[in-house]
Amino acid sequence: MKPRVCSPLSTSLVAGTGTCCILTLYSAHPFLFLNVQEKQQQWAWQWNKLYDDNKWLFSEWIWPNTFEDFRGKSVLDCGCGGGQHLQFVAPYCAEAVGVDLNALASAARNTADLKNVKLIENDIAKMELGRTFDIVYSIGVLHHTDDPTASFRNIIKHAKTGGKVIVWVYSKEGNALNRWLVEPAKNILVHYLPRSVVLFLSRILTALVSIPVYTVYLLPLKFLPYYEYFQNWRKLTFDRNVLNVFDKLNAPQTFFIPHSQVEGWFRDSEFTDVHISPYKGVSWRGSGTKR
C-alpha cells in the first residue's frame, strides 16, 4: 500500500507496515502551525533519487554514543529524510519515530518492513508530539532549518529526563570555502536549475574533485583545506560522494554553526555528560544527558 502524505497543515503517522493514519490537527489547533517552515521539495526529490547506506559513517557522527546505547530504547529521529538512519537504529531500539517535513514518502518506502518504526510529517522546530523519548537525535538537519537554535530547543523538549540528545551539524570553523564560494555560487546559479541538471553537475564535480583527492591529498600535507574530510571521501563510493556534493548544492539553505553555539545548546543547567567534538574538521558532533 502506498503511504498517503498529507499537507503541511496536518500530521501524518505512518506505521512500518505502510498503513497511514492521518491526524488532521489544523482545524482543532491552528496555533500549532504558525510559522511552520515551508516545505522544500528539493529534499523530497533528493531522497527519492539517492540513498545513503553507510552505517559506519552514522556511527562516527553519533560518537561517543554507540548503537548499543539504542538497545531497547524509544528513539526520535528529528529530520529523518529518506529514513536511512531509522534503518540503522531500528534493529536495536524498541521503538523508533521519525519526523520529517519533506521526504516522508521516501522514508515510508525505505522503512516499510520495519515494524517498530513510525513516521510523522511535521516541522521539527514546531512539533508537539505529546510525549518524550529515551534518545532524541538530529543528524545533518538542524543547520538546514530556518532557525537552528529554535529547532534544537524544540527537539530537546521531546527527550526524557535522563534521556540522551545527539546532534551533528556543519561547523563554521573549517568551512570557509563552502561559506564564501559554494554557498554564493549555489544561491546565484544552482537553485534555478532543474534537480536532474544539478545531479548531473554533481557527478562531474565529484569526478573532478576526486583527481586531487587521490593524488595530492595522499601526501602528508595536513595544511591543505579539507584534508581530514577527504580522508572519508576515499572511503566512500563514487555514488556516495555524489550524494555529498548534491546534498550541498541541493540544500535550499545552510547555516554553519560555530563551536560557541553548540556549547550554548548543551549548557550545564540542562545537560550532564556533555560531549562536543569536531568531526573531520568540517562539523560538530554534540551529545548530552538531559537533566
JOGIVEN-V690905 format. One record per residue. N is the residue number from 1. RES is the residue in one small letter. SS is DSSP state (a for helix, b for strand, c for the rest). PHI is phi in radians with two decimals (999 if undefined). Layout:
N:RES:SS:PHI ; N:RES:SS:PHI
This chain:
1:m:c:999 ; 2:k:c:-1.33 ; 3:p:c:-1.21 ; 4:r:c:-1.42 ; 5:v:c:-1.94 ; 6:c:c:-1.52 ; 7:s:c:-1.30 ; 8:p:c:-1.07 ; 9:l:c:-1.67 ; 10:s:c:-2.62 ; 11:t:b:-2.03 ; 12:s:b:-1.89 ; 13:l:b:-1.90 ; 14:v:b:-2.09 ; 15:a:b:-1.41 ; 16:g:c:-1.08 ; 17:t:c:-1.36 ; 18:g:c:1.66 ; 19:t:c:-1.25 ; 20:c:b:-2.13 ; 21:c:b:-2.11 ; 22:i:b:-1.68 ; 23:l:b:-1.81 ; 24:t:c:-1.46 ; 25:l:c:-1.59 ; 26:y:c:-1.04 ; 27:s:c:-1.12 ; 28:a:c:-1.52 ; 29:h:c:-2.37 ; 30:p:a:-1.09 ; 31:f:a:-1.12 ; 32:l:a:-1.18 ; 33:f:a:-1.92 ; 34:l:c:-1.22 ; 35:n:c:1.06 ; 36:v:c:-1.18 ; 37:q:c:-1.02 ; 38:e:c:-1.13 ; 39:k:c:-1.12 ; 40:q:c:-2.15 ; 41:q:a:-1.16 ; 42:q:a:-1.00 ; 43:w:a:-1.26 ; 44:a:a:-1.06 ; 45:w:a:-1.12 ; 46:q:a:-1.04 ; 47:w:a:-1.42 ; 48:n:a:-1.42 ; 49:k:a:-1.76 ; 50:l:c:-2.12 ; 51:y:c:-2.57 ; 52:d:c:-2.08 ; 53:d:c:-2.02 ; 54:n:c:-1.60 ; 55:k:a:-1.12 ; 56:w:a:-1.11 ; 57:l:a:-1.22 ; 58:f:a:-1.04 ; 59:s:a:-1.11 ; 60:e:a:-1.34 ; 61:w:a:-1.20 ; 62:i:c:-1.62 ; 63:w:c:-0.95 ; 64:p:c:-1.50 ; 65:n:c:-1.27 ; 66:t:c:-2.23 ; 67:f:a:-1.09 ; 68:e:a:-1.13 ; 69:d:a:-1.15 ; 70:f:a:-1.51 ; 71:r:c:-1.02 ; 72:g:c:1.27 ; 73:k:c:-1.73 ; 74:s:b:-1.58 ; 75:v:b:-2.29 ; 76:l:b:-2.09 ; 77:d:b:-1.74 ; 78:c:b:-1.65 ; 79:g:c:1.58 ; 80:c:c:-1.37 ; 81:g:c:0.96 ; 82:g:c:-1.39 ; 83:g:c:1.49 ; 84:q:a:-1.13 ; 85:h:a:-1.17 ; 86:l:a:-1.08 ; 87:q:a:-1.11 ; 88:f:a:-1.23 ; 89:v:a:-1.60 ; 90:a:a:-0.97 ; 91:p:c:-1.13 ; 92:y:c:-1.76 ; 93:c:c:-1.58 ; 94:a:c:-1.34 ; 95:e:b:-2.65 ; 96:a:b:-2.26 ; 97:v:b:-2.07 ; 98:g:b:-1.92 ; 99:v:b:-2.04 ; 100:d:b:-2.70 ; 101:l:c:-1.68 ; 102:n:c:-2.14 ; 103:a:c:-2.15 ; 104:l:a:-1.11 ; 105:a:a:-1.10 ; 106:s:a:-1.18 ; 107:a:a:-1.08 ; 108:a:a:-1.12 ; 109:r:a:-1.12 ; 110:n:a:-1.34 ; 111:t:c:-2.00 ; 112:a:c:-1.03 ; 113:d:c:-1.66 ; 114:l:c:-1.79 ; 115:k:c:-1.24 ; 116:n:c:-1.73 ; 117:v:b:-1.93 ; 118:k:b:-2.19 ; 119:l:b:-2.18 ; 120:i:b:-2.26 ; 121:e:b:-1.53 ; 122:n:c:-2.94 ; 123:d:c:-1.57 ; 124:i:c:-1.13 ; 125:a:c:-1.38 ; 126:k:c:-2.20 ; 127:m:c:-1.05 ; 128:e:c:-2.31 ; 129:l:c:-1.47 ; 130:g:c:1.31 ; 131:r:c:-2.77 ; 132:t:c:-2.19 ; 133:f:b:-2.30 ; 134:d:b:-1.21 ; 135:i:b:-2.35 ; 136:v:b:-2.11 ; 137:y:b:-2.33 ; 138:s:b:-2.49 ; 139:i:b:-1.95 ; 140:g:c:1.27 ; 141:v:c:-2.14 ; 142:l:a:-0.94 ; 143:h:a:-1.26 ; 144:h:a:-1.80 ; 145:t:c:-1.52 ; 146:d:c:-1.06 ; 147:d:c:-2.49 ; 148:p:a:-0.99 ; 149:t:a:-1.20 ; 150:a:a:-1.07 ; 151:s:a:-1.11 ; 152:f:a:-1.09 ; 153:r:a:-1.04 ; 154:n:a:-1.36 ; 155:i:a:-1.20 ; 156:i:a:-1.25 ; 157:k:c:-1.12 ; 158:h:c:-1.67 ; 159:a:b:-1.69 ; 160:k:b:-1.15 ; 161:t:b:-1.07 ; 162:g:b:1.53 ; 163:g:b:-1.49 ; 164:k:b:-1.83 ; 165:v:b:-2.06 ; 166:i:b:-2.29 ; 167:v:b:-2.36 ; 168:w:b:-2.43 ; 169:v:b:-2.43 ; 170:y:b:-1.15 ; 171:s:b:-1.69 ; 172:k:c:-1.21 ; 173:e:c:-1.19 ; 174:g:c:1.47 ; 175:n:c:-2.11 ; 176:a:a:-1.05 ; 177:l:a:-1.13 ; 178:n:a:-1.13 ; 179:r:a:-1.22 ; 180:w:a:-1.82 ; 181:l:a:-2.10 ; 182:v:a:-1.14 ; 183:e:a:-1.08 ; 184:p:a:-1.07 ; 185:a:a:-1.08 ; 186:k:a:-1.07 ; 187:n:a:-1.19 ; 188:i:a:-1.44 ; 189:l:c:-1.97 ; 190:v:a:-1.25 ; 191:h:a:-1.04 ; 192:y:a:-1.65 ; 193:l:c:-1.58 ; 194:p:c:-1.05 ; 195:r:a:-1.07 ; 196:s:a:-1.12 ; 197:v:a:-1.22 ; 198:v:a:-1.09 ; 199:l:a:-1.14 ; 200:f:a:-1.09 ; 201:l:a:-1.09 ; 202:s:a:-1.11 ; 203:r:a:-1.15 ; 204:i:a:-1.13 ; 205:l:a:-1.11 ; 206:t:a:-1.07 ; 207:a:a:-1.12 ; 208:l:a:-1.20 ; 209:v:a:-1.14 ; 210:s:a:-1.12 ; 211:i:a:-1.08 ; 212:p:a:-1.19 ; 213:v:a:-1.10 ; 214:y:c:-1.72 ; 215:t:c:-2.25 ; 216:v:a:-1.03 ; 217:y:a:-1.33 ; 218:l:a:-1.40 ; 219:l:c:-1.37 ; 220:p:c:-1.35 ; 221:l:c:-1.91 ; 222:k:c:-1.21 ; 223:f:c:-1.36 ; 224:l:c:-1.17 ; 225:p:c:-1.11 ; 226:y:c:1.10 ; 227:y:a:-1.04 ; 228:e:a:-1.16 ; 229:y:a:-1.03 ; 230:f:a:-1.29 ; 231:q:a:-1.12 ; 232:n:a:-1.21 ; 233:w:a:-0.91 ; 234:r:c:-1.27 ; 235:k:c:-1.49 ; 236:l:c:-1.70 ; 237:t:c:-1.25 ; 238:f:a:-1.03 ; 239:d:a:-1.12 ; 240:r:a:-1.19 ; 241:n:a:-1.23 ; 242:v:a:-1.03 ; 243:l:a:-1.05 ; 244:n:a:-0.99 ; 245:v:a:-1.18 ; 246:f:a:-1.07 ; 247:d:a:-0.99 ; 248:k:a:-1.25 ; 249:l:a:-1.35 ; 250:n:a:-1.43 ; 251:a:c:-1.04 ; 252:p:c:-1.09 ; 253:q:c:-2.68 ; 254:t:c:-2.50 ; 255:f:c:-1.88 ; 256:f:c:-1.84 ; 257:i:b:-1.63 ; 258:p:c:-1.29 ; 259:h:a:-0.97 ; 260:s:a:-1.08 ; 261:q:a:-1.24 ; 262:v:a:-1.13 ; 263:e:a:-1.02 ; 264:g:a:-1.12 ; 265:w:a:-1.11 ; 266:f:c:-1.75 ; 267:r:c:-1.23 ; 268:d:c:-1.07 ; 269:s:c:-1.20 ; 270:e:c:-2.05 ; 271:f:b:-2.39 ; 272:t:b:-2.09 ; 273:d:b:0.89 ; 274:v:b:-1.36 ; 275:h:b:-2.26 ; 276:i:b:-2.29 ; 277:s:b:-2.56 ; 278:p:b:-1.32 ; 279:y:b:-2.21 ; 280:k:c:0.95 ; 281:g:c:1.31 ; 282:v:c:-2.31 ; 283:s:b:-2.74 ; 284:w:b:-2.07 ; 285:r:b:-2.01 ; 286:g:b:-2.37 ; 287:s:b:-2.71 ; 288:g:b:-2.92 ; 289:t:b:-1.71 ; 290:k:b:-1.29 ; 291:r:c:-1.26
